[in-house]
Amino acid sequence: MKTEDLAAYAGELGLDETRLIREVTSSVYALRIREDFKSGVRGGVNGTPTFFINGERYDGPRDVGHFLEALSKQTVEK
């Protein structure tokens, strides 16, 4: 993605384009991103998207029906 594209998306969202570009190019959030990544790995995340229901990783089918079923099951068990 080009910097100009990122700035345009930021503008469409009403964000401060200059600040966003400055922070992205200066890697101001690199440490936080690295920490979040490591936390995900420790939590069993091995790709995206990864879904958790009540703190447990969900590996079932990814359609609304199955999600609702898994949510209902977790609610009954808790």
C-alpha positions, -999 to 999 in steps of 0.1 A, spaced: 0 0 0 13 34 -9 16 62 16 -8 83 -5 -34 55 -4 -31 53 34 -35 90 38 -66 90 15 -82 62 36 -74 81 68 -90 112 53 -122 93 44 -124 81 80 -119 116 93 -85 109 108 -56 133 110 -37 122 78 -5 139 86 -3 124 121 -11 89 108 16 90 82 41 104 107 33 77 133 33 48 108 66 58 92 83 64 125 73 29 138 59 45 170 37 15 176 62 -12 166 68 -24 202 31 -26 210 24 -45 178 52 -70 186 38 -74 222 3 -81 208 18 -106 183 36 -125 210 5 -125 232 -15 -140 203 11 -167 198 10 -176 235 -28 -176 233 -29 -201 205 -34 -177 175 -17 -192 145 -34 -171 118 -60 -145 111 -88 -144 117 -88 -164 149 -120 -164 170 -124 -169 207 -157 -175 225 -156 -169 262 -118 -172 262 -116 -204 242 -104 -207 207 -131 -216 182 -119 -238 154 -153 -248 139 -170 -237 107 -171 -200 101 -207 -193 92 -234 -176 113 -253 -207 122 -222 -225 136 -211 -194 154 -245 -190 170 -245 -227 180 -211 -224 196 -221 -192 214 -253 -209 227 -233 -239 238 -208 -218 257 -235 -199 274 -252 -231 286 -219 -246 299 -209 -214 319 
